[in-house]
């Protein structure tokens, strides 16, 4: 279909609305970019939405889930939707899905009616059942992508939280610097003082970061007293700061150039049409973003350091996500809650407990 390759004609107003000021010609593109960046960057700070053309998307970025979890009509009719943003620390994403661990995992919900977006980080060391791995395989949640690609990751998160996941997007670190530089850098106030990769950050002192600085800021983990939780917070900071800077994209041409440059860094089950619908129908939801995370307790299980999440906390997160999707609350009942019930003496009030035992089904 050669006509797909032709540039989109500009929108002409044939109704003699000459009183429209000319400077209002491009605001829709800014919104498009804002939403793109929200979602794309939602990947823990590494998110990049990479869509240069229908062909590029189909060939380079589009990998559907085996069973259609959602239909395009949901986006066309502005129904609430959920997106699982996954960030990996690998190089360019190959055509194969099962590769590396997703150290960044954020569940995003967009509700255009309520004009509300939620962003909930899931700790990468969260104990979870790998859905589709056979038997009752318990692993850290970030291993699902390595074991079974996007399919197993989506199914495992769905089971863990008892929430539907309509879309996923896998982004690697490679795109972050390009996105941040493309919006002209971002303004961030560091939550703590540290030096990483040669860059120094001072707590409470606002700084204008370029791409490499933002990467160094969002990536550091070992010096943070809150460990992975602190890193999640910094990643969400970067996402939000990119969102605020997004209007600096001046034209669709700039945007397409950016997408072309980062297409090797994205895999998703959003089609080009899905993305277009999302950008146009869901921009209102980005005005009100609620940032959250799921809080676990450190425990040594199977000779490894895990975060185990109480049944109460799983229920809280599930309720919040379901609420923004317009779904009724439902009791979380899965392998996690079963294991929690089998560990009645575990101290949930501590920060690093011992004595949590996983009871395997024989």
Secondary structure, 3 states (H helix, E strand, C coil): CHHHHCCCCCCCCCCCCCCCCHHHHHHHHHHHHHHHHHHHHCCCCCCCCCCCCHHHHHHHHECCCCCCCCCHHHHHCCCCEEEEEEEECCCCCCCCCCCCCEEEEEEEEEECCCCEEEEEECCCCEEEECCCCCCCCEEEHHHHHHHHHHHHHHHHHHHHHCCCCCEEEEEEHHHHHHHHHHCCCEEEECCCCEEECCEEECCCCEEEECHHHHHHHHHCCCCCCCHHHHHHHHHHHHHHHHHHHHHHCCCHHHHHHHHHHHHHHEEECCCHHHHHHHHHHCHHHHHCEEEEECCCEEEEECCEEEEECCHHHHHHHHHHHHHHCCCCCCCCCCHHHHHHHCCCCCCCCCCEECCCCCCCCC
